[in-house]
Amino acid sequence: MTIERARELLAKARRVVALTGAGMSAESGVPTFRGLEGLWRNYRPEDLATPEAFARDPQLVWEWYEWRRKLVRACEPHAGHRALAERGYTIITQNVDGLHQRAGSEHVIELHGNLFKTTETPEGQPRPGVVWFGELLPPLVWEASLEAVLSADILLVIGTSGVVYPAAQLAPLARENSALVWEFNLENATFNGPCGETLPKLLQ
């Protein structure tokens, strides 16, 4: 699809929604979990990102999350983040870094929580406000994601492999609901290349 044709379709769309994943943040320098430099290369997820790990050693888990927060604070939103924010699109993100909000996006559904927020365990103990391995997504968050996707004319799928469930269900649901689904990735996508370049080019 050409940029010109895509712009024509965007201009006619009643609602455009973006689904973003780790590749979006990686371009800002945020380490990914599954890449060659992924955060799990030196750590086992069961040691740091499960309810059982937190119950076993909350101090270790908190120290690791503080380290992650420090890494993310040093990163800045890129031109792709800003392009989405300028359009005011609803964003469903698998990322927990808050970069969309820092870029100015106001309608952000955070599937996996936020690194800089705190929630509580059932016992009332403060814990990182993210969804850990073995946990379900918050029902209201998932319902909001479904509502957004099913109301979209165009779904922009940006920087995500589409293999992590339940988020992987969203693009197929959009297609079943007759929405156009455009993928933005480094290769094998509707728009190949860094999303910090392709998104501004499309949305300018």
C-alpha positions in Angstrom: 0.0 0.0 0.0 1.3 3.5 -0.9 1.5 6.3 1.7 -0.8 8.3 -0.5 -3.6 5.7 -0.6 -3.2 5.1 3.2 -3.7 8.8 3.8 -6.8 8.8 1.7 -8.3 5.9 3.8 -7.2 7.6 7.1 -9.0 10.8 6.0 -12.3 8.8 5.5 -12.0 6.7 8.7 -14.3 7.5 11.6 -12.1 6.0 14.2 -8.4 4.9 14.1 -6.9 2.9 16.9 -3.3 2.0 17.5 -2.0 -1.2 19.1 1.7 -0.8 20.2 4.3 -3.3 21.4 7.9 -3.5 22.5 9.3 -2.5 19.1 7.7 1.0 19.5 9.6 1.6 22.8 12.8 -0.1 21.6 13.3 2.8 19.2 13.5 5.0 22.2 16.1 2.8 23.8 13.9 0.8 26.1 15.2 -2.7 26.4 12.9 -5.4 25.1 12.1 -8.7 26.9 12.6 -10.9 23.9 15.3 -9.3 21.8 19.0 -10.2 21.8 19.5 -7.6 24.5 16.3 -8.5 26.3 15.9 -8.1 30.0 15.3 -11.8 30.4 18.8 -12.7 29.1 20.3 -12.4 32.6 17.2 -13.0 34.7 14.5 -15.6 34.9 11.0 -14.2 34.9 10.0 -16.5 37.7 12.6 -14.8 39.8 11.4 -11.3 39.2 8.0 -10.9 37.6 5.5 -13.3 39.3 3.3 -13.0 42.4 5.3 -15.9 43.8 8.6 -14.1 43.3 7.3 -11.0 45.1 6.0 -13.0 48.0 9.3 -14.8 48.2 11.6 -11.7 48.0 9.8 -8.4 47.6 13.0 -6.4 48.1 14.7 -8.1 45.1 11.7 -7.5 42.9 11.4 -3.8 44.0 15.1 -3.3 43.3 14.8 -4.7 39.8 11.8 -2.6 39.0 13.6 0.5 40.3 16.5 -0.4 37.9 14.0 -0.7 35.1 12.4 2.7 36.0 15.8 4.3 35.9 16.5 2.9 32.4 13.1 4.2 31.1 13.5 7.6 32.7 16.6 8.1 30.5 14.5 7.4 27.3 12.5 9.9 25.4 9.4 9.5 23.1 10.4 9.4 19.4 8.7 11.0 16.4 6.3 8.0 16.1 5.0 8.5 19.6 4.5 12.2 18.9 2.8 11.6 15.6 0.2 9.4 17.2 -0.3 11.9 20.0 -0.9 14.7 17.5 -3.6 12.7 15.9 -5.3 12.0 19.2 -5.8 8.4 18.4 -6.8 5.9 21.1 -3.8 3.8 21.9 -3.8 0.2 23.3 -0.3 -0.5 24.4 1.5 -3.6 25.7 4.3 -1.4 27.0 4.6 -0.3 30.6 6.9 2.7 30.1 4.5 5.6 29.8 6.2 7.0 26.7 2.9 7.5 24.9 1.6 9.8 27.7 4.9 11.6 27.8 4.5 12.3 24.1 1.1 13.8 24.8 -1.4 11.0 24.1 -4.4 11.3 26.3 -6.3 8.1 25.4 -4.0 5.3 26.4 -5.2 1.8 27.4 -2.3 0.1 29.2 -2.8 -3.6 28.9 0.0 -4.6 31.1 0.0 -1.7 33.6 2.5 1.0 34.2 6.1 0.8 35.5 5.7 4.0 37.5 2.4 3.1 39.2 1.9 1.1 42.3 -0.9 -1.2 43.3 -1.5 -3.6 46.2 -1.4 -7.3 46.8 -4.6 -8.9 48.2 -2.9 -8.5 51.6 -2.6 -4.7 51.1 1.2 -4.7 50.5 2.4 -2.1 47.8 3.7 -3.8 44.6 4.6 -2.6 41.1 1.6 -1.7 39.1 2.2 -4.1 36.2 0.7 -7.4 35.1 3.0 -10.2 36.0 3.4 -13.7 34.4 0.5 -15.9 35.5 -1.8 -13.0 36.1 -4.9 -12.1 34.1 -5.4 -8.6 32.6 -7.6 -6.3 34.6 -11.2 -7.0 33.3 -12.0 -3.3 32.7 -8.8 -2.8 30.8 -9.5 -5.7 28.5 -13.1 -4.6 28.0 -11.9 -1.1 27.0 -9.4 -2.7 24.5 -12.1 -4.8 22.9 -14.5 -1.9 22.7 -11.8 0.3 21.0 -10.8 -2.4 18.5 -14.4 -3.3 17.6 -15.2 0.4 17.0 -12.2 1.0 14.8 -12.2 1.4 11.0 -8.5 1.2 10.9 -6.2 -0.6 13.4 -2.5 0.4 13.3 -0.4 -2.5 14.7 3.0 -1.0 15.6 6.1 -2.7 16.8 4.5 -5.9 18.1 5.1 -9.5 17.0 1.4 -10.4 17.6 2.3 -13.6 19.6 1.7 -12.5 23.2 -1.8 -13.3 24.3 -4.4 -12.0 25.0 -3.2 -8.9 23.0 -2.6 -11.2 20.0 -6.4 -11.6 19.7 -7.0 -7.9 18.9 -5.9 -7.7 15.3 -7.8 -10.8 14.2 -10.9 -9.4 16.0 -10.5 -6.1 14.1 -10.2 -8.0 10.8 -13.3 -10.0 11.6 -15.1 -6.8 12.2 -14.1 -5.5 8.7 -11.5 -3.0 9.9 -8.4 -2.4 8.0 -5.3 -3.6 9.9 -2.0 -2.1 9.0 1.2 -3.4 10.5 4.3 -1.2 11.1 7.5 -3.2 11.7 11.0 -3.5 10.6 10.1 -6.2 8.0 7.2 -8.2 6.7 4.7 -5.4 7.4 2.3 -3.1 5.6 4.9 -0.4 6.2 8.4 -1.6 6.7 11.0 0.4 8.6 11.4 2.1 12.0 8.1 3.4 13.2 9.8 6.6 14.3 10.1 7.2 10.5 7.1 5.5 8.9 4.4 6.9 11.3 5.3 10.6 10.9 5.5 10.1 7.1 2.0 8.6 7.1 0.4 10.9 9.6 1.9 14.2 8.8 
